[in-house]
């Protein structure tokens, strides 16, 4: 069974910002690298979030070929660990 890395899923939503985890590792100040603040800096719209969720679920299922039952048990933890922040409508520019 193939593993899906956290960075694979993070890169899936960072594409909305035309960047990757590797690029952020080089460009972010040290104090932000281990901070959850960078997630807010790279927040997405609700529509982009929903697109990412659909993509991420398909990607994990396809790459790992895990059973539906196992996927349903693991997805909530995966989501909590990798999901992007969503811009509130009042925060949009």
NORJO-V799000 format. One line per field, one symbol per residue. ss: DSSP state (A for helix, B for strand, O for the rest). A space follows every 10 residues. Layout:
ss: ???
This chain:
ss: OOOOOAAAAA AAAAAAAOOO AAAAAAAOOA AAAOOOAAAA AOOBOAAAAA AAAAAAAAAA AAAAOOOAAA AAAAAAAAAA AAOOOBOOAA AOO
